Amino acid sequence: MWSAHEGPCRNLIGDAEAIRRVEREALLAAGSRLNVLITGASSAVNSVVARFIHERSDRAARGFAAISCKDLQGVLFESQLFGHVRGSFPGAHQNKFGFVNTVPGGTIYLDDVSALGEGNQAVLLRYLETGEYMPLGGDRLQLAPHVRLIASTTVNLPDQVAAGLFLPALYYRLNVVALHVPLRDGRDEIS
């Protein structure tokens, strides 16, 4: 067992070589501007790796925002990501900017992306393909400032794609840089 307390992924504990491999791959991902898909470990561990990639990237000073795709579905997911206009749904008492506007040039982390429903997948795919979005209740498309997406999942997305549960085009847009975080003895740990 090796603890990476001094290394980039200082909160990970496990097999020394496995953690060093994750660190090397995360540093390579940090040096690119491409979307990243983190697979394997728990949401908590994947979150540590996502934040590490952001903090070591040239986007570090531009903000980091995280969305739990499992906890936010439907209009709540779209509102968090793209914002909304007043009155677009119950409780929308004022206009609100989404993360694409509040962390321009930064990183948005989509935790448990496999939990997104088909509608949210389609909206996210349209944004990734065009760079445009529409705030909930809005009446025109807007060009979004560029942000980098880091997504994570603990399930096998190719199996989800094959089963018709995840859009193939979205999988390929997110899986530009793939980073697998292995489990240690069937589980992962954070110190």
C-alpha positions as a printed NumPy array, in Angstrom:
array([[  0.   ,   0.   ,   0.   ],
       [  1.195,   3.467,  -0.875],
       [ -0.239,   6.829,   0.031],
       [  0.13 ,   9.642,  -2.425],
       [  0.167,  12.345,   0.26 ],
       [  3.05 ,  14.126,  -1.456],
       [  1.949,  13.441,  -5.034],
       [ -0.666,  15.17 ,  -7.161],
       [ -3.463,  12.783,  -6.149],
       [ -2.552,  13.162,  -2.486],
       [ -5.937,  11.967,  -1.242],
       [ -5.745,   8.568,  -2.908],
       [ -4.517,   5.481,  -1.101],
       [ -3.797,   2.2  ,  -2.8  ],
       [ -1.364,   0.334,  -5.003],
       [  1.661,   2.56 ,  -5.664],
       [  1.962,   1.782,  -9.365],
       [ -1.775,   2.189,  -9.994],
       [ -1.834,   5.604,  -8.306],
       [  1.296,   6.724, -10.162],
       [ -0.328,   5.677, -13.449],
       [ -3.468,   7.669, -12.591],
       [ -1.28 ,  10.677, -11.701],
       [  0.633,  10.457, -14.995],
       [ -2.533,  10.153, -17.06 ],
       [ -4.24 ,  12.947, -15.112],
       [ -1.251,  15.237, -15.736],
       [ -1.465,  14.487, -19.454],
       [ -5.194,  15.241, -19.379],
       [ -4.517,  18.486, -17.511],
       [ -2.16 ,  19.568, -20.277],
       [ -4.823,  19.217, -22.96 ],
       [ -7.991,  21.192, -23.597],
       [-10.026,  18.102, -24.454],
       [-13.033,  16.652, -22.626],
       [-12.19 ,  13.863, -20.181],
       [-14.163,  10.804, -19.113],
       [-13.091,   9.279, -15.794],
       [-14.254,   5.711, -15.202],
       [-13.875,   3.066, -12.563],
       [-13.705,   4.261,  -8.993],
       [-16.38 ,   5.765,  -6.762],
       [-17.789,   9.228,  -7.292],
       [-15.711,  10.544,  -4.394],
       [-12.421,   9.303,  -5.874],
       [-13.373,  10.4  ,  -9.387],
       [-14.122,  13.86 ,  -7.991],
       [-10.599,  14.076,  -6.496],
       [ -9.091,  13.175,  -9.871],
       [-11.329,  15.657, -11.74 ],
       [-10.353,  18.494,  -9.415],
       [ -6.683,  17.557,  -9.747],
       [ -6.935,  17.745, -13.558],
       [ -8.574,  21.167, -13.316],
       [ -6.075,  22.525, -10.779],
       [ -3.115,  21.487, -12.943],
       [ -4.612,  22.869, -16.165],
       [ -4.346,  26.307, -17.709],
       [ -7.998,  26.762, -16.68 ],
       [ -7.318,  26.595, -12.93 ],
       [ -7.884,  30.31 , -12.321],
       [-11.125,  30.364, -14.299],
       [-13.343,  28.348, -12.004],
       [-14.521,  24.806, -11.342],
       [-18.153,  23.766, -10.953],
       [-19.551,  20.315, -10.216],
       [-22.96 ,  18.892, -11.042],
       [-24.236,  15.613,  -9.612],
       [-26.106,  14.121, -12.559],
       [-27.678,  11.549, -10.238],
       [-29.132,  14.205,  -7.949],
       [-30.14 ,  16.769, -10.572],
       [-32.413,  15.569, -13.348],
       [-34.64 ,  17.238, -15.896],
       [-35.072,  20.987, -15.593],
       [-32.861,  21.152, -12.503],
       [-29.892,  19.774, -14.464],
       [-30.517,  22.154, -17.372],
       [-30.96 ,  25.109, -15.024],
       [-27.708,  24.339, -13.209],
       [-25.797,  23.977, -16.485],
       [-27.435,  26.621, -18.699],
       [-29.431,  28.817, -16.332],
       [-33.08 ,  29.841, -16.553],
       [-35.339,  32.83 , -16.977],
       [-37.774,  33.958, -14.336],
       [-40.997,  31.944, -14.329],
       [-39.666,  29.065, -16.436],
       [-40.605,  26.526, -13.732],
       [-42.055,  26.638, -10.202],
       [-39.539,  28.291,  -7.917],
       [-37.748,  30.203, -10.711],
       [-38.357,  33.617,  -9.147],
       [-35.527,  35.392, -10.957],
       [-33.182,  34.964, -13.897],
       [-30.204,  32.756, -13.111],
       [-26.983,  32.141, -15.002],
       [-25.84 ,  28.547, -15.37 ],
       [-22.345,  27.176, -14.908],
       [-21.489,  27.67 , -18.61 ],
       [-21.651,  31.402, -17.827],
       [-20.334,  31.496, -14.267],
       [-17.11 ,  29.573, -14.991],
       [-16.258,  30.814, -18.518],
       [-13.014,  29.264, -19.666],
       [-13.055,  26.974, -16.634],
       [-14.113,  23.395, -15.989],
       [-17.493,  21.803, -15.388],
       [-17.422,  18.387, -13.745],
       [-20.375,  16.09 , -14.464],
       [-20.413,  13.45 , -11.726],
       [-22.263,  10.188, -12.496],
       [-22.986,  11.266, -16.08 ],
       [-24.494,   7.834, -16.783],
       [-27.453,   8.821, -14.553],
       [-28.637,  11.482, -17.014],
       [-31.988,  10.814, -18.628],
       [-32.39 ,  10.763, -22.39 ],
       [-33.692,  14.341, -22.568],
       [-30.771,  15.75 , -20.595],
       [-28.364,  13.679, -22.689],
       [-29.807,  15.202, -25.87 ],
       [-29.527,  18.76 , -24.508],
       [-25.923,  18.169, -23.418],
       [-25.064,  16.633, -26.792],
       [-26.52 ,  19.602, -28.675],
       [-24.405,  21.936, -26.546],
       [-21.25 ,  19.877, -27.198],
       [-21.91 ,  19.747, -30.945],
       [-22.842,  23.395, -31.504],
       [-21.506,  25.374, -28.532],
       [-24.995,  26.85 , -28.231],
       [-27.567,  26.535, -25.482],
       [-30.888,  27.976, -24.464],
       [-31.59 ,  28.868, -20.847],
       [-34.76 ,  27.23 , -19.572],
       [-37.681,  29.395, -20.579],
       [-35.5  ,  31.354, -22.984],
       [-36.589,  32.208, -26.5  ],
       [-33.291,  32.176, -28.392],
       [-30.1  ,  30.175, -28.591],
       [-26.993,  31.699, -27.085],
       [-23.36 ,  30.988, -27.827],
       [-21.721,  29.67 , -24.67 ],
       [-18.281,  30.677, -23.485],
       [-15.948,  27.725, -23.882],
       [-15.687,  25.449, -20.872],
       [-14.015,  22.088, -20.503],
       [-16.13 ,  19.14 , -19.457],
       [-14.831,  16.395, -17.227],
       [-17.374,  13.625, -16.743],
       [-17.228,  10.543, -14.573],
       [-19.104,   7.296, -14.266],
       [-18.881,   4.131, -12.244],
       [-20.806,   2.075, -14.801],
       [-19.661,   0.679, -18.137],
       [-20.855,   3.313, -20.623],
       [-20.222,   1.171, -23.729],
       [-22.674,  -1.348, -22.223],
       [-25.144,   1.495, -21.594],
       [-24.744,   2.618, -25.216],
       [-25.311,  -0.947, -26.476],
       [-28.44 ,  -1.23 , -24.323],
       [-29.827,   2.023, -25.733],
       [-29.566,   3.8  , -22.369],
       [-26.864,   6.317, -23.318],
       [-26.531,   8.249, -26.572],
       [-23.571,   6.973, -28.612],
       [-22.693,  10.439, -29.92 ],
       [-22.632,  11.852, -26.38 ],
       [-20.381,   9.025, -25.225],
       [-17.894,   9.803, -27.991],
       [-18.021,  13.565, -27.291],
       [-17.243,  12.977, -23.601],
       [-14.737,  10.137, -24.032],
       [-12.094,  12.158, -25.883],
       [ -9.511,  11.556, -23.144],
       [-10.252,   8.378, -21.183],
       [ -8.874,   7.95 , -17.681],
       [ -9.599,   4.75 , -15.773],
       [ -9.173,   4.814, -11.986],
       [ -8.883,   1.223, -10.726],
       [-10.518,  -0.07 ,  -7.605],
       [ -8.3  ,  -1.431,  -4.836],
       [ -9.328,  -4.877,  -3.613],
       [-12.833,  -4.348,  -5.002],
       [-13.164,  -0.898,  -3.481],
       [-11.371,   2.42 ,  -3.488],
       [-10.288,   4.581,  -0.604],
       [ -9.679,   8.218,   0.185],
       [ -7.595,   9.291,   3.126]])
